[in-house]
Amino acid sequence: MGKLDGKIALITGGSEGIGFSTAQRFVIEGIEHVFITGRRQQTLDEAIKKLGNKNITGVQGDVTKMTDLDKLYDIIKKEKGRLDILFVNAGIGDLAFLQDVTEEHFDRSFNINVKAVLFTVQKALPIFVDGGSIILNASVGSIKGYPGESVYSASKAAVRSFARCWTVDLKDRHIRVNAISPGLTDTPALGAIAQGEAGELLANLMATAPISRLGTPDEIAKAVVFLASDDSSYITGIELFVDGGLGQI
Ligand SMILES: NC(=O)c1ccc[n+]([C@@H]2O[C@H](COP(=O)([O-])OP(=O)(O)OC[C@H]3O[C@@H](n4cnc5c(N)ncnc54)[C@H](OP(=O)(O)O)[C@@H]3O)[C@@H](O)[C@H]2O)c1
């Protein structure tokens, strides 16, 4: 028996990084079907292949585009008729010091990390089952003040706030909403940031964590499985940190 037997799930941004590892864990835990999304068709196709092609549907689309979200939920409704688990994972972590922040940087971060999170959840509600589990991917940045992360951290603090408020908004439907907050995690996104000027900043930051190494995407995925499954049936509205202690000291 898997922890997610018989469940239908959606993971936004499931073709790489934390989303992909979570799809792998969902499959291990017996998920009935998982939908994953991403903008690049080829990356999505490769992910589906790695996941074994079974019980997986890849839907190409951009979560910041409302028409793409509508198309995504039309497909899920047509293929499965319902969703039990929603992992709102797609997001970006672009860094900029206050003096360098542009309107474009602000809009890009808030469009995907905040606006798209809201409408991904809102548009899921008509097919989301009562008693289901919604997990929002925030970040340890939501409670910290790291250099160059003001816009990113503010966007992730908004995500944490969404989890708190939606727990109440969805109370009558017994839908649990939790945020998961990874620390520095070894994904393509972090790799890209670490190659630039921010590399030294990130290395210094990592050294301050009690567990002074990057987290693996699978370490985050295992915690998502916990929040998605009945193992967390009495847990809602929380922010679960999976950060090697980075934000806890
Ligand atoms: N890695 C870390 O250290 C870390 C730490 C804290 C929090 N997080 C959070 O964890 C989440 C995942 O991060 P990650 O590091 O795993 O990122 P990643 O390695 O860049 O993977 C991101 C995934 O999301 C997809 N994606 C990106 N933009 C999208 C969009 N507009 N619409 C649909 N799909 C999109 C990507 O595919 P396409 O590019 O093809 O669209 C890819 O599948 C983010 O919310 C991030 O803020 C990460």
The ligand as a MOL file (V3000), in Angstrom:
LIG
                    3D

  0  0  0     0  0            999 V3000
M  V30 BEGIN CTAB
M  V30 COUNTS 48 52 0 0 0
M  V30 BEGIN ATOM
M  V30 1 N 15.9440 25.3910 -5.4510 0
M  V30 2 C 15.9050 26.0620 -4.3140 0
M  V30 3 O 16.9390 26.2760 -3.6590 0
M  V30 4 C 14.5770 26.5550 -3.7740 0
M  V30 5 C 14.5570 27.0540 -2.4710 0
M  V30 6 C 13.3510 27.5100 -1.9420 0
M  V30 7 C 12.2000 27.4700 -2.7070 0
M  V30 8 N 12.2550 26.9900 -3.9690 0 CHG=1
M  V30 9 C 11.0020 26.9930 -4.7490 0
M  V30 10 O 10.7590 25.7130 -5.2850 0
M  V30 11 C 10.0240 25.8410 -6.5110 0
M  V30 12 C 10.7000 25.0120 -7.5840 0
M  V30 13 O 12.0230 25.4730 -7.7200 0
M  V30 14 P 13.1620 24.6040 -8.4230 0
M  V30 15 O 14.4400 25.0590 -7.8260 0
M  V30 16 O 12.7960 23.1770 -8.4180 0 CHG=-1
M  V30 17 O 13.0720 25.2150 -9.9170 0
M  V30 18 P 13.5680 24.6340 -11.3340 0
M  V30 19 O 14.6570 23.6630 -11.1330 0
M  V30 20 O 13.8110 25.8350 -12.1860 0
M  V30 21 O 12.2640 23.8900 -11.8930 0
M  V30 22 C 11.1560 24.7070 -12.1380 0
M  V30 23 C 10.0870 23.9340 -12.8620 0
M  V30 24 O 8.9840 24.8040 -13.0630 0
M  V30 25 C 8.7370 24.9710 -14.4710 0
M  V30 26 N 8.3180 26.3570 -14.6690 0
M  V30 27 C 9.0400 27.4900 -14.5100 0
M  V30 28 N 8.3120 28.5590 -14.8280 0
M  V30 29 C 7.0860 28.1010 -15.2100 0
M  V30 30 C 5.8970 28.7210 -15.6440 0
M  V30 31 N 5.8080 30.0580 -15.7870 0
M  V30 32 N 4.8370 27.9390 -15.9380 0
M  V30 33 C 4.9100 26.5900 -15.8150 0
M  V30 34 N 5.9990 25.9440 -15.3930 0
M  V30 35 C 7.0830 26.6990 -15.1020 0
M  V30 36 C 10.0520 24.5890 -15.1470 0
M  V30 37 O 9.8720 24.1340 -16.4740 0
M  V30 38 P 9.9220 25.2090 -17.7060 0
M  V30 39 O 11.1290 26.0620 -17.4700 0
M  V30 40 O 9.9920 24.3620 -18.9330 0
M  V30 41 O 8.6530 25.9790 -17.6310 0
M  V30 42 C 10.5020 23.4460 -14.2430 0
M  V30 43 O 9.7870 22.2710 -14.5280 0
M  V30 44 C 9.9450 27.3370 -6.8070 0
M  V30 45 O 8.7050 27.8480 -6.3940 0
M  V30 46 C 11.0770 27.9130 -5.9550 0
M  V30 47 O 10.8700 29.2580 -5.5960 0
M  V30 48 C 13.4120 26.5280 -4.5310 0
M  V30 END ATOM
M  V30 BEGIN BOND
M  V30 1 1 1 2
M  V30 2 2 2 3
M  V30 3 1 2 4
M  V30 4 1 4 5
M  V30 5 2 4 48
M  V30 6 2 5 6
M  V30 7 1 6 7
M  V30 8 2 7 8
M  V30 9 1 8 9
M  V30 10 1 8 48
M  V30 11 1 9 10
M  V30 12 1 9 46
M  V30 13 1 10 11
M  V30 14 1 11 12
M  V30 15 1 11 44
M  V30 16 1 12 13
M  V30 17 1 13 14
M  V30 18 2 14 15
M  V30 19 1 14 16
M  V30 20 1 14 17
M  V30 21 1 17 18
M  V30 22 2 18 19
M  V30 23 1 18 20
M  V30 24 1 18 21
M  V30 25 1 21 22
M  V30 26 1 22 23
M  V30 27 1 23 24
M  V30 28 1 23 42
M  V30 29 1 24 25
M  V30 30 1 25 26
M  V30 31 1 25 36
M  V30 32 1 26 27
M  V30 33 1 26 35
M  V30 34 2 27 28
M  V30 35 1 28 29
M  V30 36 1 29 30
M  V30 37 2 29 35
M  V30 38 1 30 31
M  V30 39 2 30 32
M  V30 40 1 32 33
M  V30 41 2 33 34
M  V30 42 1 34 35
M  V30 43 1 36 37
M  V30 44 1 36 42
M  V30 45 1 37 38
M  V30 46 2 38 39
M  V30 47 1 38 40
M  V30 48 1 38 41
M  V30 49 1 42 43
M  V30 50 1 44 45
M  V30 51 1 44 46
M  V30 52 1 46 47
M  V30 END BOND
M  V30 END CTAB
M  END
